[in-house]
Amino acid sequence: MQRLYDFLRRHPTGVDTFWAVLLCGIAMLEVTGRGVGAAPKLLAVPSVLAMGAVVSLRRKWTRPMFWTAVGTGVYQLLTGTEAHTADFGMLMILYTVAASAEVSRRFSRTAFAIGMTASPLYALRFHVDKGDTTDNVFFTLFAIVPFALAWVLGDSLRTRRAYYAQLVERNQRLEKEREAQAKVAVAAERARIARELHDVVAHNVSVMVVQADGAAYVMDVAPEQAKEALQTISGTGRQALAEMRRLLGVLRTGEPQESEDYVPQPDVEQIEVLVEQVRAAGLTVEFEVEGAPRKLPSGVELTAYRIVQEALTNTRKHGGPDAKASVRLVYFDDGLGLLVEDDGRGAAHELYEDGGADGAGHGLIGMRERVGMVGGTLDAGPRPGGGFRISALLPLKKK
């Protein structure tokens, strides 16, 4: 059954030709069986063949076949050929015109108007002279109904097809939009992970390098200090590995992994731990908290931690051997304020790894991206009298 349905869909003209041959055969039997002379029978043959062609080719050449049907009807009126079974093709071509999307609405309405005249003209030509006006009117009205139904059914099918085509187009458009949004989301996620990896690697590797240099310097004269430096290197390395495992776990599964090998996402409370770690690496850091500490949105907490981490890392790397830093957190009613300052070489040194004093490197860019994602503001630049300052305001709700 499915094969037959597929065949009919692939060969509509062949199906129409079958019906055309069937209608023409029935019409020829009907015409030859009428008790009329040979001449009227011969005059009826062209109309039968013409309507057969209309039925067979109505989908391939809709407009020409409609006018062929109109011409055949006029021919029958002029020659006095009475209606036969092949005239059913007039209903079929009217339905096809109304249903075809290749035919304009204007032409379809014109075809409907012409179709509505077929029955009255036939009644005037063959039934008026038979006397009973009531029967003539009834016949005319009854004969109009099939033409009206044919056009209405075709027009309804055309409307449904157009609606379905709109749905398909809309679904395709939405699918493309979803694909575009997915690509944007992937790009944003890659940028986020790149920032996370940058912060983890830049900070922890910097600490390890400083401690390694210090251990090598005091290895012979102060073995205990060298031992402490090596322990700091070991702990820092483990922490870096744990954070990288967390990021890779998110990449693999899309969700953070619950395991002892993974560390939780950094938050504001861990800033103090970060400061202690930096102090252990040899940088003097003052830490101050103003206001009542409270739980903040995870995005705000992570952003605050990464800003402090990035600022202290660059101070340690580029501020000079005697640089000092200060970290100040201020809890407002509607947000969190951050102020990280150092008294190092400031604008004269390369503050960020791929840029100079103008802050054109990835460090400052990453900070601005993070702050922008939570709807905050960032101000970074040289301090009066030397050093560098980074100030950020992170709102509790994204603007």
FIZATI-496512 format. One line per field, with one value per residue: residue in one letter; x, y, z of N, C-alpha, C in turn. Coordinates in steps of 0.05 Angstrom, whole numbers. Layout:
marvex a; ...
neast X; ...
nnorth Y; ...
nup Z; ...
caeast X; ...
canorth Y; ...
caup Z; ...
ceast X; ...
cnorth Y; ...
cup Z; ...
//
This chain:
marvex m; q; r; l; y; d; f; l; r; r; h; p; t; g; v; d; t; f; w; a; v; l; l; c; g; i; a; m; l; e; v; t; g; r; g; v; g; a; a; p; k; l; l; a; v; p; s; v; l; a; m; g; a; v; v; s; l; r; r; k; w; t; r; p; m; f; w; t; a; v; g; t; g; v; y; q; l; l; t; g; t; e; a; h; t; a; d; f; g; m; l; m; i; l; y; t; v; a; a; s; a; e; v; s; r; r; f; s; r; t; a; f; a; i; g; m; t; a; s; p; l; y; a; l; r; f; h; v; d; k; g; d; t; t; d; n; v; f; f; t; l; f; a; i; v; p; f; a; l; a; w; v; l; g; d; s; l; r; t; r; r; a; y; y; a; q; l; v; e; r; n; q; r; l; e; k; e; r; e; a; q; a; k; v; a; v; a; a; e; r; a; r; i; a; r; e; l; h; d; v; v; a; h; n; v; s; v; m; v; v; q; a; d; g; a; a; y; v; m; d; v; a; p; e; q; a; k; e; a; l; q; t; i; s; g; t; g; r; q; a; l; a; e; m; r; r; l; l; g; v; l; r; t; g; e; p; q; e; s; e; d; y; v; p; q; p; d; v; e; q; i; e; v; l; v; e; q; v; r; a; a; g; l; t; v; e; f; e; v; e; g; a; p; r; k; l; p; s; g; v; e; l; t; a; y; r; i; v; q; e; a; l; t; n; t; r; k; h; g; g; p; d; a; k; a; s; v; r; l; v; y; f; d; d; g; l; g; l; l; v; e; d; d; g; r; g; a; a; h; e; l; y; e; d; g; g; a; d; g; a; g; h; g; l; i; g; m; r; e; r; v; g; m; v; g; g; t; l; d; a; g; p; r; p; g; g; g; f; r; i; s; a; l; l; p; l; k; k; k
neast 17; 39; 78; 47; 24; 69; 84; 41; 48; 96; 85; 42; 19; 14; -26; -68; -74; -93; -145; -165; -167; -205; -251; -258; -268; -317; -348; -347; -375; -423; -437; -440; -482; -527; -591; -584; -567; -512; -479; -483; -459; -407; -391; -389; -344; -293; -298; -299; -247; -216; -230; -210; -155; -150; -159; -116; -70; -74; -45; 6; 5; -29; -56; -60; -92; -138; -159; -167; -208; -248; -254; -271; -321; -347; -347; -382; -430; -438; -441; -482; -474; -491; -481; -432; -399; -344; -343; -337; -286; -284; -297; -253; -209; -221; -217; -163; -139; -154; -127; -73; -9; 22; -10; -38; -77; -113; -122; -144; -193; -217; -224; -261; -305; -316; -328; -376; -411; -420; -461; -510; -507; -509; -560; -591; -580; -599; -645; -684; -721; -754; -798; -816; -805; -794; -768; -724; -697; -686; -653; -610; -590; -577; -537; -497; -474; -435; -391; -379; -365; -321; -284; -279; -260; -210; -186; -184; -148; -103; -94; -83; -36; -2; 0; 24; 73; 93; 99; 139; 180; 187; 203; 251; 278; 280; 310; 359; 370; 375; 420; 457; 455; 474; 527; 546; 541; 578; 625; 627; 632; 680; 713; 705; 726; 778; 794; 790; 830; 874; 877; 885; 933; 969; 972; 986; 1031; 1065; 1073; 1099; 1146; 1171; 1180; 1212; 1258; 1273; 1284; 1327; 1364; 1374; 1388; 1438; 1454; 1410; 1377; 1328; 1292; 1292; 1268; 1217; 1201; 1200; 1158; 1116; 1115; 1099; 1047; 1022; 1024; 992; 943; 935; 931; 884; 846; 849; 832; 779; 760; 768; 735; 685; 685; 684; 635; 598; 580; 600; 647; 637; 683; 740; 785; 775; 766; 724; 689; 723; 710; 690; 705; 751; 789; 819; 850; 878; 908; 941; 971; 998; 1028; 1060; 1091; 1125; 1109; 1088; 1026; 969; 907; 838; 772; 710; 645; 588; 602; 571; 532; 541; 520; 542; 570; 587; 621; 661; 682; 702; 742; 777; 793; 823; 862; 887; 907; 943; 979; 1003; 1026; 1064; 1096; 1113; 1119; 1166; 1222; 1214; 1161; 1096; 1029; 958; 894; 827; 762; 695; 632; 572; 503; 479; 518; 587; 649; 715; 784; 847; 914; 982; 1050; 1090; 1130; 1092; 1060; 1104; 1122; 1111; 1049; 1013; 1013; 1016; 1019; 1032; 1039; 991; 953; 938; 940; 921; 907; 881; 840; 813; 796; 760; 722; 701; 679; 642; 607; 578; 553; 581; 629; 695; 757; 821; 889; 949; 973; 972; 1036; 1061; 1060; 1003; 932; 872; 804; 740; 669; 619; 555; 498; 456; 450; 453
nnorth -24; 24; 29; 36; 85; 118; 114; 139; 190; 204; 202; 239; 257; 211; 185; 221; 215; 164; 170; 205; 175; 137; 169; 190; 143; 126; 170; 168; 121; 137; 180; 155; 122; 152; 170; 200; 234; 219; 264; 299; 263; 260; 313; 315; 287; 316; 349; 311; 289; 335; 349; 304; 312; 357; 337; 301; 333; 373; 386; 394; 435; 481; 532; 536; 490; 503; 544; 515; 481; 520; 538; 490; 485; 529; 513; 468; 494; 525; 486; 456; 410; 365; 357; 311; 254; 265; 319; 325; 338; 394; 408; 386; 414; 465; 457; 445; 493; 526; 502; 504; 529; 556; 587; 651; 686; 721; 701; 653; 669; 691; 645; 620; 654; 647; 593; 593; 612; 571; 532; 565; 583; 536; 519; 560; 549; 496; 483; 523; 527; 484; 493; 488; 532; 531; 481; 490; 532; 506; 465; 495; 520; 476; 453; 490; 483; 439; 463; 506; 479; 450; 491; 515; 472; 464; 514; 514; 472; 495; 537; 508; 482; 526; 545; 502; 503; 551; 537; 498; 530; 565; 530; 513; 562; 572; 529; 542; 588; 566; 535; 576; 603; 562; 558; 608; 602; 560; 586; 626; 594; 570; 615; 628; 583; 587; 634; 616; 575; 606; 639; 601; 575; 618; 642; 600; 575; 619; 626; 578; 584; 628; 607; 563; 589; 615; 571; 547; 587; 589; 538; 516; 547; 553; 503; 490; 531; 524; 474; 487; 520; 483; 451; 487; 494; 442; 439; 481; 463; 417; 441; 470; 428; 404; 444; 447; 396; 400; 437; 408; 365; 390; 402; 351; 327; 367; 381; 398; 356; 312; 296; 276; 290; 337; 407; 456; 510; 572; 623; 684; 677; 648; 684; 704; 659; 657; 705; 692; 652; 680; 714; 676; 665; 707; 759; 820; 832; 869; 857; 872; 876; 906; 921; 876; 810; 766; 716; 713; 718; 663; 674; 727; 719; 685; 719; 761; 734; 717; 766; 789; 749; 752; 805; 804; 766; 791; 834; 808; 787; 830; 875; 886; 873; 894; 906; 921; 902; 913; 890; 903; 891; 910; 907; 926; 947; 934; 908; 887; 914; 921; 932; 933; 946; 965; 983; 980; 982; 1001; 1038; 1036; 985; 922; 906; 866; 803; 801; 853; 923; 981; 1003; 967; 929; 875; 804; 796; 842; 847; 798; 808; 851; 826; 787; 820; 848; 807; 799; 846; 889; 942; 964; 992; 1008; 1025; 1067; 1087; 1149; 1174; 1127; 1055; 1011; 1007; 972; 974; 952; 944; 902; 886; 858; 840; 828; 880
nup 0; 16; -23; -68; -55; -54; -108; -133; -115; -138; -192; -213; -261; -291; -262; -269; -324; -328; -305; -342; -389; -372; -363; -415; -444; -420; -433; -489; -499; -478; -513; -563; -554; -554; -580; -631; -692; -737; -745; -698; -662; -682; -675; -620; -607; -609; -564; -523; -527; -518; -465; -440; -448; -416; -365; -361; -364; -327; -280; -297; -337; -317; -325; -384; -392; -364; -396; -441; -425; -417; -470; -493; -468; -490; -543; -540; -528; -574; -614; -598; -568; -520; -449; -424; -395; -394; -386; -332; -323; -323; -270; -245; -266; -247; -192; -190; -207; -164; -123; -136; -122; -157; -186; -189; -138; -159; -212; -197; -173; -217; -248; -216; -221; -275; -275; -247; -284; -320; -311; -313; -366; -395; -380; -404; -456; -467; -438; -430; -471; -459; -428; -370; -322; -268; -259; -290; -263; -214; -232; -251; -205; -175; -207; -202; -153; -151; -178; -145; -98; -116; -125; -74; -43; -68; -59; -3; 5; -17; 19; 66; 50; 42; 94; 119; 92; 112; 166; 161; 139; 182; 223; 201; 201; 256; 272; 247; 276; 327; 319; 309; 358; 390; 371; 386; 441; 450; 434; 473; 519; 509; 512; 566; 592; 573; 599; 652; 653; 641; 687; 727; 711; 703; 754; 791; 768; 768; 823; 834; 803; 828; 880; 867; 847; 893; 927; 901; 909; 964; 977; 994; 1037; 1072; 1085; 1109; 1095; 1040; 1038; 1057; 1014; 973; 991; 987; 932; 918; 941; 915; 862; 865; 877; 830; 793; 812; 803; 748; 735; 750; 713; 665; 676; 673; 619; 597; 614; 622; 671; 738; 772; 826; 868; 906; 880; 856; 860; 892; 859; 860; 910; 944; 997; 994; 979; 1020; 1032; 984; 988; 1032; 1009; 969; 1002; 1026; 983; 982; 973; 1001; 1027; 1043; 1072; 1074; 1097; 1089; 1115; 1122; 1112; 1065; 1031; 961; 892; 852; 805; 813; 857; 837; 797; 829; 857; 815; 794; 837; 841; 790; 791; 835; 818; 774; 799; 830; 790; 759; 790; 816; 861; 913; 917; 944; 962; 966; 985; 983; 1004; 997; 1022; 997; 1000; 952; 922; 910; 924; 898; 909; 888; 898; 883; 898; 862; 802; 770; 719; 687; 681; 647; 654; 640; 609; 552; 536; 548; 588; 576; 586; 548; 545; 553; 605; 629; 591; 600; 653; 644; 612; 647; 688; 657; 644; 691; 696; 718; 733; 714; 732; 714; 721; 725; 790; 825; 839; 832; 819; 812; 802; 811; 806; 820; 813; 830; 817; 853; 823; 754; 707
caeast 0; 57; 91; 27; 21; 93; 83; 21; 60; 118; 75; 14; 9; 5; -52; -88; -79; -111; -172; -173; -175; -229; -273; -262; -281; -345; -362; -351; -398; -448; -444; -448; -507; -550; -607; -582; -554; -483; -465; -480; -440; -380; -386; -383; -317; -271; -301; -291; -218; -205; -233; -191; -129; -151; -156; -90; -48; -83; -25; 30; -1; -55; -69; -70; -114; -163; -171; -176; -234; -267; -258; -288; -349; -359; -352; -405; -453; -441; -448; -505; -466; -500; -461; -426; -383; -318; -345; -328; -259; -286; -295; -226; -190; -228; -205; -134; -132; -157; -107; -45; 6; 35; -30; -44; -103; -130; -130; -162; -219; -228; -233; -285; -327; -323; -341; -403; -428; -423; -488; -531; -505; -519; -589; -603; -577; -612; -669; -703; -743; -770; -823; -820; -785; -786; -748; -699; -683; -676; -630; -588; -579; -565; -513; -476; -462; -409; -370; -372; -351; -294; -265; -275; -242; -183; -175; -178; -123; -81; -89; -69; -9; 13; 4; 44; 99; 102; 109; 165; 200; 192; 219; 279; 291; 285; 332; 383; 375; 385; 448; 473; 457; 492; 554; 553; 545; 603; 647; 628; 642; 709; 726; 704; 746; 805; 800; 795; 856; 894; 879; 897; 961; 986; 976; 1000; 1058; 1081; 1081; 1119; 1172; 1184; 1189; 1234; 1282; 1282; 1295; 1353; 1383; 1381; 1391; 1462; 1457; 1387; 1362; 1300; 1277; 1289; 1248; 1191; 1195; 1192; 1131; 1098; 1113; 1083; 1020; 1011; 1021; 968; 919; 932; 921; 856; 829; 848; 814; 751; 752; 766; 711; 662; 687; 676; 608; 580; 573; 622; 650; 639; 704; 761; 806; 766; 762; 700; 694; 732; 691; 701; 717; 778; 808; 838; 869; 895; 926; 961; 988; 1016; 1046; 1080; 1109; 1144; 1098; 1074; 999; 950; 880; 819; 744; 691; 618; 581; 604; 547; 533; 536; 516; 566; 584; 600; 642; 683; 694; 718; 766; 795; 805; 845; 883; 902; 921; 966; 998; 1018; 1043; 1087; 1112; 1123; 1120; 1193; 1228; 1205; 1133; 1076; 1002; 936; 869; 805; 735; 675; 605; 551; 476; 472; 540; 613; 670; 742; 806; 874; 934; 1009; 1068; 1112; 1139; 1067; 1056; 1129; 1127; 1091; 1031; 999; 1033; 1018; 1016; 1048; 1026; 964; 935; 926; 944; 898; 898; 861; 817; 798; 781; 737; 701; 688; 663; 620; 587; 560; 541; 596; 647; 723; 774; 848; 908; 971; 966; 988; 1059; 1073; 1044; 980; 907; 849; 780; 717; 644; 604; 528; 486; 439; 461; 437
canorth 0; 47; 32; 48; 114; 131; 115; 159; 217; 209; 203; 249; 259; 185; 180; 237; 204; 140; 180; 218; 153; 125; 188; 191; 118; 126; 191; 158; 102; 153; 195; 137; 109; 170; 167; 224; 228; 215; 290; 307; 246; 268; 339; 311; 273; 335; 359; 290; 287; 359; 347; 283; 325; 375; 320; 288; 352; 395; 394; 403; 460; 488; 554; 529; 470; 516; 558; 494; 473; 541; 536; 466; 491; 547; 496; 452; 512; 533; 464; 442; 385; 363; 349; 283; 247; 278; 346; 325; 351; 422; 410; 379; 436; 487; 449; 447; 521; 537; 489; 507; 552; 569; 604; 674; 687; 735; 682; 633; 681; 694; 619; 614; 669; 634; 568; 598; 618; 548; 521; 582; 584; 510; 519; 577; 537; 470; 477; 545; 521; 461; 502; 490; 551; 523; 460; 502; 546; 486; 451; 513; 524; 450; 449; 509; 473; 424; 482; 521; 460; 444; 514; 518; 451; 470; 538; 506; 457; 514; 551; 489; 478; 550; 545; 481; 513; 571; 523; 486; 552; 576; 510; 515; 586; 569; 510; 557; 606; 550; 528; 600; 607; 541; 565; 630; 591; 545; 605; 638; 574; 567; 639; 626; 563; 598; 652; 600; 562; 627; 647; 579; 570; 642; 647; 578; 572; 641; 620; 556; 594; 644; 589; 547; 606; 620; 546; 544; 607; 584; 509; 509; 562; 551; 480; 489; 549; 510; 453; 500; 529; 459; 443; 507; 486; 418; 446; 498; 446; 400; 458; 476; 404; 400; 463; 439; 372; 410; 449; 387; 350; 405; 399; 324; 319; 390; 386; 394; 329; 309; 277; 287; 300; 362; 429; 472; 535; 592; 643; 706; 668; 637; 706; 705; 637; 666; 725; 678; 638; 700; 722; 654; 666; 729; 786; 831; 839; 876; 848; 886; 872; 925; 913; 850; 789; 750; 699; 728; 700; 648; 688; 750; 709; 675; 742; 775; 717; 717; 793; 791; 730; 763; 829; 797; 751; 810; 850; 792; 782; 854; 898; 890; 857; 906; 915; 913; 903; 914; 881; 913; 883; 927; 897; 946; 936; 924; 897; 882; 931; 909; 951; 920; 966; 958; 1006; 972; 1000; 1013; 1041; 1033; 957; 908; 895; 842; 786; 806; 881; 941; 997; 1010; 946; 917; 846; 787; 797; 863; 840; 778; 821; 867; 807; 776; 841; 854; 785; 802; 873; 908; 962; 959; 1015; 999; 1044; 1074; 1103; 1174; 1169; 1101; 1032; 1005; 1004; 959; 979; 939; 944; 880; 887; 832; 833; 838; 902
caup 0; 17; -49; -86; -48; -64; -137; -141; -109; -157; -220; -213; -288; -299; -249; -283; -351; -324; -301; -367; -407; -362; -369; -444; -452; -412; -449; -517; -498; -474; -537; -585; -547; -555; -604; -648; -717; -738; -744; -670; -649; -690; -662; -592; -603; -602; -536; -505; -527; -506; -436; -432; -447; -393; -340; -361; -362; -310; -260; -311; -350; -305; -339; -411; -391; -356; -419; -459; -415; -424; -499; -498; -460; -510; -567; -536; -530; -602; -631; -587; -557; -493; -429; -423; -371; -396; -375; -304; -323; -316; -241; -237; -272; -229; -167; -193; -208; -137; -104; -145; -111; -179; -199; -171; -127; -178; -233; -184; -170; -244; -256; -201; -233; -301; -269; -238; -307; -337; -308; -324; -396; -405; -377; -424; -483; -472; -422; -430; -490; -452; -417; -341; -312; -241; -262; -301; -241; -196; -245; -253; -178; -167; -222; -194; -128; -154; -186; -121; -79; -127; -121; -45; -34; -78; -45; 24; 4; -22; 44; 84; 40; 48; 123; 125; 82; 131; 189; 154; 138; 209; 237; 190; 211; 284; 274; 241; 299; 349; 313; 313; 387; 401; 364; 404; 468; 450; 434; 500; 538; 504; 523; 595; 600; 568; 621; 676; 651; 643; 714; 742; 703; 707; 782; 805; 757; 777; 850; 833; 793; 849; 901; 857; 846; 921; 938; 889; 919; 992; 981; 1008; 1062; 1089; 1075; 1119; 1078; 1014; 1042; 1057; 987; 957; 1000; 975; 903; 916; 947; 893; 839; 870; 874; 801; 780; 821; 789; 719; 733; 752; 687; 645; 682; 661; 590; 588; 621; 623; 699; 756; 783; 855; 875; 923; 862; 844; 880; 886; 845; 880; 918; 959; 1022; 988; 973; 1042; 1027; 962; 998; 1047; 990; 957; 1023; 1029; 960; 986; 968; 1024; 1019; 1064; 1065; 1090; 1089; 1101; 1112; 1132; 1091; 1061; 1007; 937; 868; 845; 783; 825; 875; 820; 784; 849; 863; 793; 792; 857; 833; 767; 800; 852; 801; 758; 817; 838; 767; 746; 808; 827; 885; 938; 914; 964; 951; 985; 975; 999; 996; 1010; 1018; 996; 1000; 925; 907; 922; 914; 900; 905; 890; 891; 890; 896; 846; 781; 759; 690; 673; 676; 630; 674; 630; 596; 523; 531; 565; 608; 568; 594; 524; 546; 558; 633; 632; 574; 614; 675; 634; 603; 671; 700; 640; 645; 714; 695; 735; 721; 721; 726; 718; 712; 744; 814; 829; 855; 825; 825; 795; 817; 797; 821; 807; 827; 820; 828; 860; 801; 729; 696
ceast 17; 71; 72; 24; 45; 93; 64; 32; 81; 108; 46; 3; 0; -21; -74; -94; -97; -140; -183; -182; -201; -253; -279; -276; -311; -361; -367; -374; -424; -457; -454; -475; -531; -565; -607; -568; -524; -468; -463; -460; -411; -372; -379; -355; -295; -274; -293; -261; -205; -207; -215; -163; -127; -146; -127; -68; -54; -62; 0; 27; -28; -69; -78; -93; -140; -176; -180; -204; -255; -274; -276; -317; -362; -365; -377; -431; -459; -451; -472; -499; -474; -478; -457; -407; -356; -319; -339; -301; -261; -284; -266; -206; -196; -216; -175; -124; -133; -136; -78; -33; 19; 16; -37; -72; -123; -140; -149; -191; -233; -239; -259; -309; -336; -337; -370; -422; -434; -451; -510; -531; -515; -549; -603; -601; -594; -638; -690; -727; -760; -794; -824; -798; -776; -764; -722; -683; -671; -652; -606; -574; -565; -538; -490; -461; -436; -386; -360; -356; -323; -274; -259; -256; -213; -170; -168; -152; -99; -74; -74; -40; 9; 19; 26; 72; 110; 113; 136; 187; 207; 209; 248; 293; 298; 309; 359; 390; 386; 414; 466; 477; 476; 521; 564; 559; 571; 626; 650; 639; 672; 724; 727; 725; 774; 813; 806; 823; 878; 899; 893; 926; 978; 992; 994; 1028; 1076; 1091; 1103; 1146; 1186; 1195; 1213; 1260; 1292; 1295; 1323; 1374; 1392; 1386; 1415; 1464; 1434; 1369; 1333; 1282; 1272; 1268; 1220; 1182; 1186; 1164; 1110; 1094; 1095; 1054; 1007; 1006; 996; 943; 914; 920; 891; 838; 827; 831; 785; 742; 749; 742; 686; 662; 677; 646; 588; 572; 597; 623; 652; 659; 725; 784; 799; 761; 737; 708; 702; 711; 705; 715; 746; 798; 828; 859; 889; 916; 948; 980; 1008; 1036; 1068; 1100; 1128; 1134; 1082; 1047; 982; 922; 860; 791; 727; 663; 613; 583; 578; 550; 525; 531; 543; 583; 599; 624; 666; 697; 712; 744; 787; 808; 828; 868; 900; 919; 946; 987; 1015; 1035; 1068; 1106; 1127; 1127; 1148; 1197; 1218; 1176; 1115; 1048; 982; 911; 847; 778; 715; 647; 585; 524; 469; 495; 565; 634; 697; 762; 832; 894; 962; 1026; 1093; 1119; 1116; 1066; 1081; 1134; 1105; 1072; 1018; 1016; 1036; 1015; 1033; 1031; 998; 944; 923; 929; 919; 888; 876; 836; 800; 783; 756; 714; 686; 670; 638; 598; 569; 548; 555; 613; 675; 739; 803; 867; 929; 960; 983; 1012; 1072; 1056; 1020; 955; 886; 825; 757; 692; 626; 576; 517; 468; 450; 442; 427
cnorth 25; 51; 44; 78; 129; 134; 137; 187; 224; 213; 213; 251; 232; 177; 195; 226; 180; 149; 192; 196; 141; 143; 189; 166; 117; 147; 182; 138; 116; 167; 177; 123; 127; 167; 192; 216; 226; 242; 299; 289; 254; 295; 336; 300; 293; 345; 337; 288; 311; 357; 325; 295; 343; 359; 309; 308; 375; 404; 404; 430; 470; 510; 547; 509; 482; 530; 538; 484; 494; 541; 512; 471; 509; 531; 480; 469; 519; 510; 448; 415; 384; 353; 319; 278; 261; 307; 348; 338; 381; 426; 405; 401; 460; 482; 453; 476; 533; 527; 495; 532; 568; 589; 627; 672; 701; 717; 662; 644; 685; 667; 611; 628; 656; 608; 571; 604; 593; 536; 538; 583; 558; 509; 536; 564; 513; 467; 499; 538; 497; 468; 507; 507; 542; 501; 471; 516; 527; 472; 469; 516; 498; 446; 468; 498; 458; 443; 497; 503; 454; 466; 517; 497; 456; 493; 531; 490; 475; 529; 533; 485; 502; 552; 525; 490; 534; 558; 510; 507; 562; 556; 511; 539; 584; 550; 524; 575; 590; 542; 552; 606; 587; 548; 588; 620; 576; 565; 619; 619; 570; 591; 637; 606; 573; 618; 637; 587; 583; 635; 626; 576; 593; 645; 625; 574; 594; 636; 599; 566; 610; 627; 572; 564; 611; 595; 542; 563; 600; 554; 502; 523; 559; 528; 480; 507; 537; 488; 465; 510; 505; 449; 462; 500; 462; 424; 462; 481; 428; 417; 465; 452; 399; 419; 456; 415; 381; 421; 427; 369; 364; 401; 372; 318; 342; 397; 382; 366; 330; 288; 291; 298; 327; 382; 444; 498; 557; 613; 665; 697; 657; 659; 708; 683; 644; 686; 712; 663; 657; 710; 701; 655; 690; 756; 796; 842; 846; 869; 860; 881; 892; 916; 885; 829; 773; 735; 715; 708; 688; 662; 712; 740; 700; 699; 757; 760; 720; 745; 796; 773; 742; 787; 823; 782; 770; 828; 834; 788; 807; 878; 904; 875; 868; 915; 904; 917; 904; 905; 890; 904; 900; 915; 920; 932; 922; 913; 893; 900; 918; 932; 937; 940; 955; 983; 999; 992; 1011; 1014; 1036; 1003; 945; 893; 869; 829; 791; 836; 897; 956; 1005; 988; 931; 887; 831; 789; 817; 857; 819; 789; 835; 848; 795; 796; 847; 832; 787; 830; 893; 927; 957; 984; 1006; 1019; 1050; 1090; 1129; 1167; 1142; 1077; 1030; 1000; 990; 961; 967; 941; 922; 880; 859; 822; 845; 859; 894
cup 0; -10; -69; -81; -58; -94; -146; -136; -129; -186; -221; -241; -298; -287; -263; -311; -349; -321; -327; -387; -399; -368; -399; -454; -445; -428; -478; -518; -495; -499; -559; -579; -549; -582; -621; -673; -715; -734; -715; -655; -656; -677; -633; -587; -596; -573; -516; -504; -513; -475; -425; -429; -422; -367; -338; -354; -344; -290; -273; -324; -341; -320; -367; -411; -382; -380; -440; -451; -421; -454; -506; -491; -480; -536; -564; -538; -559; -619; -621; -575; -527; -475; -429; -399; -371; -386; -345; -301; -317; -285; -232; -243; -254; -202; -168; -193; -179; -118; -111; -133; -133; -194; -179; -161; -146; -200; -222; -181; -197; -254; -241; -213; -259; -296; -261; -261; -324; -335; -319; -355; -408; -403; -398; -452; -488; -458; -422; -448; -483; -435; -387; -329; -284; -242; -272; -279; -222; -207; -245; -226; -169; -181; -214; -169; -132; -162; -161; -101; -89; -121; -91; -34; -43; -63; -16; 25; 0; 4; 64; 76; 46; 78; 131; 116; 101; 156; 184; 153; 165; 225; 227; 200; 240; 289; 268; 264; 322; 344; 317; 342; 400; 395; 382; 432; 470; 450; 461; 521; 534; 516; 553; 605; 596; 590; 647; 676; 653; 672; 731; 736; 710; 737; 795; 794; 766; 805; 850; 824; 814; 871; 892; 856; 875; 933; 927; 901; 947; 998; 998; 1035; 1081; 1079; 1085; 1102; 1050; 1016; 1042; 1029; 970; 965; 988; 945; 900; 920; 925; 868; 841; 866; 845; 787; 787; 806; 759; 715; 734; 725; 666; 650; 671; 631; 581; 592; 621; 652; 717; 768; 813; 862; 891; 906; 851; 867; 872; 872; 866; 885; 934; 984; 1018; 980; 995; 1040; 1005; 971; 1015; 1030; 977; 977; 1027; 1006; 961; 981; 993; 1015; 1044; 1055; 1085; 1079; 1104; 1096; 1122; 1110; 1089; 1035; 982; 914; 860; 824; 794; 842; 858; 807; 804; 854; 840; 789; 812; 850; 810; 775; 816; 836; 785; 775; 824; 814; 757; 765; 819; 853; 911; 937; 937; 952; 973; 971; 994; 987; 1011; 1002; 1019; 997; 973; 909; 924; 908; 918; 894; 910; 881; 898; 886; 880; 824; 765; 729; 674; 666; 658; 649; 665; 609; 566; 517; 551; 584; 601; 575; 570; 524; 553; 587; 638; 615; 588; 638; 665; 624; 626; 684; 683; 640; 669; 716; 712; 719; 731; 714; 733; 707; 732; 767; 814; 847; 850; 833; 806; 812; 799; 816; 806; 825; 814; 833; 835; 838; 775; 717; 669
//
